[in-house]
Amino acid sequence: MSEKGMIKHLTDGNFDQEVGSGVVLVDFHANWCGPCRMLSPVLEQVAKDVKGKAVVGKVDIDSEQKTATHFQITSVPTMILFKNGKEVNRLIGLKNADAIKEFILAEV
């Protein structure tokens, strides 16, 4: 989880378990990516707003290459929405909080 406790940090080891049930938005990001850094506070707010309905997680594509490769992440930030372990939709690029919340709540 992040320093604020709202975003789960996902790894190759815990990914399947963490997205296996419920609605989970996963942000595939990289530390060197400017738009990814701009998205972080937006996702913190989204995580607070959807708490109890959905979970927000992050995957660092540089340290968790197995998961990033499995989902064919070719640009960051890429956000994939999972429902009960299955990918249902994805967003690519920097988005605002309202767009991300609408994206998530469409599957809740």
Backbone bond lengths (Angstrom), bond angles and torsions (degrees), N, CA, C in turn:
res aa  C-N    CA-C-N  psi(-1)  N-CA   C-N-CA  omega(-1)  CA-C   N-CA-C  phi
1 M - - - 1.450 - - 1.533 109.59 -
2 S 1.286 115.77 155.87 1.459 120.50 -179.62 1.522 110.68 -74.19
3 E 1.333 114.97 174.99 1.457 119.90 179.45 1.527 111.77 -59.80
4 K 1.316 117.61 -26.87 1.461 120.36 178.47 1.530 111.09 -91.04
5 G 1.311 116.78 -5.51 1.446 120.60 173.34 1.515 116.45 81.40
6 M 1.323 118.44 7.50 1.456 119.67 -175.09 1.527 113.29 -100.60
7 I 1.320 117.69 -27.86 1.463 121.11 -175.83 1.520 110.06 -108.23
8 K 1.328 116.07 129.58 1.462 121.02 178.55 1.520 109.36 -84.85
9 H 1.320 115.54 137.04 1.459 120.15 175.37 1.525 107.38 -94.90
10 L 1.323 115.53 115.49 1.455 121.89 -174.71 1.520 110.48 -97.32
11 T 1.323 114.99 146.42 1.461 121.54 179.84 1.522 109.57 -126.58
12 D 1.324 115.87 170.73 1.466 119.81 174.90 1.528 109.67 -56.13
13 G 1.332 117.13 -34.89 1.460 121.89 -176.75 1.521 115.12 -74.49
14 N 1.341 118.57 -34.72 1.469 119.68 -174.98 1.529 113.82 -109.14
15 F 1.321 117.34 0.05 1.467 120.75 -171.97 1.530 112.72 -57.35
16 D 1.324 117.46 -54.54 1.471 120.52 -175.78 1.527 111.74 -59.26
17 Q 1.317 116.73 -40.57 1.463 120.60 179.92 1.525 110.86 -66.07
18 E 1.330 117.14 -42.27 1.466 120.87 -175.87 1.529 113.06 -70.60
19 V 1.330 118.51 -32.14 1.469 120.05 -179.41 1.522 112.12 -98.51
20 G 1.318 117.57 3.77 1.459 122.08 -172.74 1.511 116.13 -68.92
21 S 1.328 118.05 -23.44 1.468 118.86 -179.76 1.522 110.07 -140.33
22 G 1.318 114.28 146.39 1.457 120.49 179.94 1.518 112.38 78.81
23 V 1.326 115.26 -165.69 1.460 122.17 -179.28 1.526 108.17 -104.48
24 V 1.333 115.56 124.57 1.460 121.20 -177.73 1.528 108.94 -132.64
25 L 1.340 115.76 126.31 1.462 121.39 172.78 1.520 107.05 -96.98
26 V 1.336 116.48 124.27 1.458 120.71 179.35 1.521 109.20 -113.11
27 D 1.333 115.22 123.75 1.459 122.99 176.63 1.521 108.14 -94.91
28 F 1.325 116.92 113.37 1.462 121.95 173.57 1.524 105.92 -88.93
29 H 1.338 116.24 119.32 1.460 120.96 -171.63 1.527 110.43 -139.96
30 A 1.331 115.09 173.58 1.461 122.09 174.14 1.523 108.24 -140.57
31 N 1.333 116.38 145.90 1.467 121.03 -178.60 1.526 112.38 -63.37
32 W 1.339 117.72 -28.59 1.459 121.90 -178.01 1.531 113.01 -83.51
33 C 1.310 117.78 -2.70 1.465 122.98 -173.93 1.531 110.69 -92.19
34 G 1.345 116.64 115.57 1.460 121.18 179.64 1.518 114.01 -59.68
35 P 1.343 118.88 -51.44 1.469 119.37 178.03 1.534 112.70 -59.52
36 C 1.335 117.15 -32.07 1.470 120.18 177.94 1.530 110.32 -64.06
37 R 1.331 116.10 -42.17 1.466 120.08 178.79 1.530 110.40 -65.58
38 M 1.321 116.96 -37.11 1.469 120.62 178.06 1.533 111.19 -67.62
39 L 1.320 116.73 -29.01 1.463 121.79 -177.72 1.533 112.18 -76.88
40 S 1.334 117.80 -25.07 1.470 120.64 -174.99 1.527 114.45 -54.19
41 P 1.352 119.90 -52.29 1.468 117.74 179.43 1.527 112.86 -65.83
42 V 1.321 117.07 -29.42 1.466 121.10 176.78 1.527 109.35 -63.75
43 L 1.342 116.30 -44.27 1.463 120.16 -179.60 1.525 111.91 -68.38
44 E 1.339 117.42 -32.70 1.466 119.70 175.19 1.527 109.91 -59.68
45 Q 1.336 116.55 -43.97 1.465 120.81 179.51 1.529 110.77 -66.56
46 V 1.322 116.40 -43.42 1.467 120.36 178.88 1.530 110.13 -60.80
47 A 1.325 117.13 -43.19 1.469 121.04 -179.76 1.526 110.58 -59.16
48 K 1.343 117.26 -40.52 1.466 120.61 177.21 1.529 110.67 -65.57
49 D 1.320 115.74 -42.24 1.462 120.49 -175.45 1.528 113.59 -69.62
50 V 1.327 117.67 -29.39 1.473 120.29 -177.95 1.530 112.25 -104.19
51 K 1.321 116.83 7.76 1.467 120.64 -179.36 1.524 110.12 -54.33
52 G 1.321 115.74 134.00 1.453 120.80 -177.84 1.522 113.21 90.90
53 K 1.323 116.47 -18.43 1.470 121.29 178.87 1.520 110.94 -110.48
54 A 1.333 116.18 -35.27 1.461 121.79 -177.16 1.520 108.56 -154.07
55 V 1.324 115.15 164.13 1.461 122.96 179.26 1.523 107.93 -117.47
56 V 1.334 116.31 145.79 1.462 121.32 175.43 1.523 107.99 -113.96
57 G 1.327 115.55 131.92 1.457 120.97 178.71 1.512 110.66 -132.20
58 K 1.344 115.79 165.34 1.459 121.84 -179.98 1.522 109.39 -131.22
59 V 1.331 115.27 143.32 1.461 121.96 173.81 1.520 107.74 -126.05
60 D 1.328 116.79 123.07 1.462 122.35 174.85 1.529 107.26 -80.73
61 I 1.332 117.10 113.39 1.464 120.39 -173.60 1.525 112.31 -67.57
62 D 1.323 118.54 -21.03 1.462 120.51 179.56 1.521 112.00 -79.13
63 S 1.334 117.87 -38.30 1.461 119.97 -178.83 1.529 112.83 -92.57
64 E 1.308 117.59 -19.18 1.480 121.64 -178.30 1.533 108.67 -119.40
65 Q 1.319 115.91 59.83 1.464 121.37 -172.92 1.523 113.79 -66.64
66 K 1.313 117.71 -31.12 1.471 120.32 -179.65 1.533 110.47 -60.74
67 T 1.331 116.10 -47.55 1.469 120.59 -179.12 1.526 110.47 -68.04
68 A 1.340 116.92 -43.65 1.467 120.55 179.81 1.527 111.06 -61.00
69 T 1.318 116.84 -40.62 1.470 121.04 179.04 1.526 110.42 -67.68
70 H 1.324 116.41 -42.52 1.470 120.58 -179.33 1.534 111.45 -56.48
71 F 1.335 116.60 -39.59 1.468 120.45 -178.57 1.528 112.61 -94.37
72 Q 1.321 116.85 11.59 1.472 123.35 174.93 1.525 111.96 52.06
73 I 1.333 115.18 50.73 1.464 120.68 178.35 1.524 108.28 -77.99
74 T 1.329 116.49 114.29 1.467 120.93 -178.17 1.519 111.91 -113.39
75 S 1.331 118.32 -12.80 1.457 120.81 175.23 1.521 108.26 -145.22
76 V 1.328 115.11 150.16 1.452 120.20 179.81 1.527 108.94 -126.93
77 P 1.326 117.33 147.86 1.456 126.02 -0.79 1.529 112.68 -78.40
78 T 1.322 114.75 141.77 1.463 122.44 171.08 1.523 106.45 -122.48
79 M 1.320 116.50 127.92 1.462 121.31 177.52 1.525 108.33 -111.91
80 I 1.327 114.80 125.04 1.466 120.43 178.73 1.518 108.14 -113.13
81 L 1.319 115.49 132.78 1.455 121.71 178.00 1.525 109.02 -99.14
82 F 1.327 115.04 125.88 1.467 121.60 179.31 1.515 109.34 -113.16
83 K 1.324 115.31 143.45 1.464 121.27 173.38 1.522 106.57 -129.88
84 N 1.332 115.37 116.35 1.463 122.47 -177.98 1.536 111.79 51.53
85 G 1.326 115.40 43.07 1.460 121.39 174.52 1.515 116.19 87.33
86 K 1.314 117.50 -5.95 1.471 121.14 -177.96 1.522 110.41 -109.01
87 E 1.343 116.24 137.74 1.462 119.94 176.15 1.517 109.11 -69.34
88 V 1.347 115.75 129.34 1.465 119.77 178.86 1.526 112.58 -113.80
89 N 1.339 117.44 -22.63 1.461 119.61 -179.65 1.519 109.19 -169.65
90 R 1.333 116.53 165.10 1.464 120.01 174.46 1.516 111.29 -146.90
91 L 1.332 114.00 151.38 1.460 123.71 175.92 1.524 107.35 -121.30
92 I 1.319 117.19 139.53 1.457 120.81 177.70 1.516 108.53 -121.19
93 G 1.326 115.67 132.24 1.456 120.90 177.38 1.514 112.69 100.16
94 L 1.320 114.34 175.16 1.457 122.76 -178.55 1.528 109.82 -74.21
95 K 1.322 116.15 127.56 1.465 122.20 178.82 1.522 109.04 -128.68
96 N 1.336 116.99 160.45 1.466 119.46 177.51 1.534 110.27 -87.22
97 A 1.318 115.33 167.93 1.466 121.05 -174.74 1.523 112.20 -59.78
98 D 1.324 117.26 -42.31 1.468 119.64 -178.44 1.522 111.45 -62.81
99 A 1.328 117.30 -41.85 1.470 120.90 179.71 1.523 110.57 -64.32
100 I 1.319 116.98 -39.89 1.467 120.67 -179.44 1.527 110.36 -69.50
101 K 1.329 117.25 -42.65 1.472 120.02 178.61 1.528 110.78 -62.06
102 E 1.319 117.11 -43.50 1.463 121.24 178.49 1.524 110.63 -61.12
103 F 1.336 116.03 -41.73 1.463 123.23 177.61 1.531 110.66 -58.72
104 I 1.326 116.59 -45.29 1.470 121.38 -178.92 1.526 110.74 -70.47
105 L 1.324 117.01 -50.29 1.463 121.10 -172.95 1.520 113.52 -66.93
106 A 1.328 117.34 -16.88 1.465 120.83 175.80 1.529 110.64 -65.25
107 E 1.334 116.95 -21.26 1.480 120.98 -178.23 1.527 113.22 -106.09
108 V 1.314 117.75 -3.88 1.479 119.38 -176.59 1.511 109.92 -82.12
